[in-house]
Amino acid sequence: PGEEKPTTSRNRRLIALVAAVVILLAVATPIIYSYIKAAPQRAEAKLQEGMRLMKPASYEDAITRFDRAIAINPDMAQAYLDRGFAKRYLKQTDLALADFNRAIQLNPNLSAAYTARGYIYRERGDVQRALAEFTRSIQVEPNVEAYYERGQTYESLGDHQKAIPDLDEAIAMMRDAPYIYRARALVKLKLGDTAGYQEDHAMARKFEHY
């Protein structure tokens, strides 16, 4: 008599343990929920850090930040796109292309990803595929870079007549970009349009001095 049975003692310890777990979960659940809920903001913060590091001396550091953004939010298309840009600048074109492909899978309306793929295909000599990518970028969202790059690609093929309309569109969208005027000036010169060449050359010089 007076001695506690082993079974009763174990039951009490088990009840105490369960109670402790319940209390711990009650305290931790809001914290965990808040942490999960804040994931998009944390991923965005890492993305912004990476974008600020997009300079020749710090592309590797930028990639590290984009890696972290993707680890937090694997569906963040912009992080794949920007990581792809950084890898392309580092001449890691296969890895860059994989990131651009993933960005498009996640967001088919990300026009810059198609333009970026076009750069790589053109660098590899696959000009027709590059043209298709620039065209797709324009179809998704008309933009200066895709028009400019498609125009430059047509020019590289000697198709001056197709290059001019694309460069016209690029200038209409960005009227103070000297590099586009210079590109169009050269095309006009090849077409024998000396006056047009001189006019675009003068516009390029004008905006270079702003």
C-alpha positions in Angstrom: 0.0 0.0 0.0 1.2 3.6 -0.7 3.4 2.6 -3.6 2.5 4.0 -7.0 1.9 1.4 -9.6 4.4 1.5 -12.6 1.5 1.7 -15.1 0.0 4.7 -13.3 3.3 6.5 -13.3 3.9 5.9 -17.0 0.4 7.2 -17.8 1.0 10.4 -15.8 4.3 10.9 -17.6 2.6 10.3 -21.0 -0.2 12.8 -20.1 2.4 15.4 -19.1 4.4 14.8 -22.3 1.2 15.1 -24.5 0.2 18.3 -22.6 3.7 19.8 -23.2 3.5 19.0 -26.9 0.0 20.5 -27.2 1.3 23.7 -25.5 4.4 23.8 -27.8 2.2 23.4 -30.9 -0.2 26.1 -29.6 2.8 28.5 -29.3 4.7 27.4 -32.4 1.8 27.2 -34.9 1.2 30.9 -35.3 4.9 31.5 -35.7 5.2 28.8 -38.3 2.1 30.1 -40.1 3.5 33.6 -40.1 6.8 32.3 -41.5 5.1 30.4 -44.3 2.8 33.3 -45.0 5.8 35.7 -45.3 7.5 33.5 -47.9 6.6 35.6 -50.9 8.0 38.7 -49.2 11.2 36.9 -48.2 11.6 35.6 -51.7 11.1 39.1 -53.1 13.7 40.5 -50.8 16.3 38.0 -52.0 15.3 38.8 -55.6 15.8 42.5 -55.0 19.2 41.8 -53.4 20.2 39.8 -56.4 19.1 42.5 -58.9 21.2 45.1 -57.0 24.2 42.8 -57.4 23.8 42.5 -61.2 27.2 43.9 -62.1 30.2 42.3 -63.8 32.1 41.9 -60.5 29.2 40.4 -58.6 27.2 38.1 -60.9 28.1 35.1 -58.7 26.8 36.8 -55.6 23.6 37.7 -57.6 23.1 34.1 -58.5 23.4 33.1 -54.9 20.6 35.5 -54.0 18.4 34.3 -56.8 19.1 30.7 -55.7 17.7 31.7 -52.2 14.7 33.3 -53.7 13.9 30.2 -55.7 14.5 28.0 -52.7 11.9 30.0 -50.8 9.5 30.3 -53.7 10.1 27.7 -56.4 7.4 29.2 -58.6 9.1 32.6 -58.9 9.5 33.1 -62.6 11.3 36.4 -62.3 14.0 34.8 -60.2 14.7 32.2 -62.8 14.8 34.9 -65.5 17.2 37.1 -63.6 19.4 34.1 -62.7 19.4 33.2 -66.3 20.7 36.7 -67.2 23.5 36.4 -64.7 24.5 33.0 -65.9 24.4 34.2 -69.5 26.8 37.1 -68.6 29.1 34.5 -67.1 29.0 32.5 -70.4 27.1 29.7 -68.7 24.7 29.5 -71.7 23.3 26.0 -71.1 22.4 26.9 -67.5 21.0 30.2 -68.6 18.8 28.6 -71.2 17.5 26.1 -68.7 16.5 29.1 -66.4 14.8 30.9 -69.3 12.9 27.8 -70.2 11.7 27.4 -66.6 10.7 31.0 -66.4 8.5 30.6 -69.4 7.0 27.4 -68.0 6.0 29.3 -64.9 4.9 32.5 -66.8 4.3 32.1 -70.6 3.7 35.9 -70.7 7.2 36.8 -69.6 8.3 38.4 -72.9 11.9 39.1 -71.8 12.5 35.4 -71.4 11.8 34.8 -75.1 14.1 37.6 -76.1 16.8 36.2 -73.8 16.4 32.7 -75.5 16.7 34.5 -78.8 20.1 36.0 -77.8 21.4 32.5 -77.0 20.1 30.9 -80.2 21.6 33.6 -82.3 25.0 33.4 -80.6 24.9 29.6 -81.4 24.2 30.3 -85.0 20.6 29.1 -84.9 19.3 32.3 -86.5 15.9 31.1 -87.6 15.1 29.9 -84.1 16.3 33.2 -82.7 13.9 35.1 -85.0 11.1 32.9 -83.8 11.9 33.7 -80.2 12.1 37.5 -80.9 8.8 37.2 -82.8 7.2 35.3 -79.9 8.4 38.0 -77.4 6.7 40.7 -79.5 3.5 38.7 -79.8 3.4 38.3 -76.0 4.2 42.0 -75.4 5.6 44.5 -78.0 8.9 45.7 -76.6 11.9 47.6 -77.7 14.6 45.0 -77.2 12.8 42.3 -79.2 12.1 44.6 -82.1 15.7 45.8 -82.0 17.2 42.4 -81.8 14.9 41.0 -84.5 15.9 43.9 -86.8 19.5 43.3 -86.1 19.1 39.6 -86.9 17.4 40.4 -90.2 20.3 42.7 -90.9 22.8 40.0 -90.2 21.0 37.9 -92.8 21.3 40.7 -95.3 17.5 41.2 -95.3 17.6 45.0 -95.0 14.0 45.6 -96.0 12.7 43.5 -93.0 15.2 45.1 -90.6 13.9 48.7 -91.2 10.3 48.2 -89.9 11.6 46.5 -86.7 14.0 49.3 -86.1 11.3 51.8 -86.8 9.1 50.2 -84.2 12.0 50.2 -81.7 12.6 53.9 -82.2 8.8 54.6 -81.9 8.9 53.0 -78.5 12.2 54.6 -77.4 12.9 57.8 -79.2 16.0 58.7 -77.2 18.1 55.5 -77.7 21.2 56.4 -79.8 22.1 52.7 -80.4 18.9 52.1 -82.3 19.4 55.2 -84.6 22.9 54.0 -85.3 21.7 50.6 -86.2 19.0 52.0 -88.5 21.5 54.4 -90.0 23.7 51.6 -91.1 20.8 49.7 -92.7 19.7 52.8 -94.6 23.2 53.3 -95.9 23.3 49.7 -97.2 20.0 50.4 -98.9 21.5 53.5 -100.6 19.4 56.0 -98.5 22.2 58.5 -97.8 19.9 61.2 -96.5 18.2 58.7 -94.1 21.6 57.6 -93.0 22.8 61.1 -92.2 19.5 61.9 -90.4 19.7 58.9 -88.1 23.4 59.4 -87.6 22.7 63.0 -86.5 19.9 61.8 -84.1 22.3 59.3 -82.6 24.9 61.9 -81.9 22.2 64.2 -80.5 21.0 61.7 -77.9 24.6 60.6 -77.0 25.3 64.2 -75.9 22.2 64.5 -73.7 
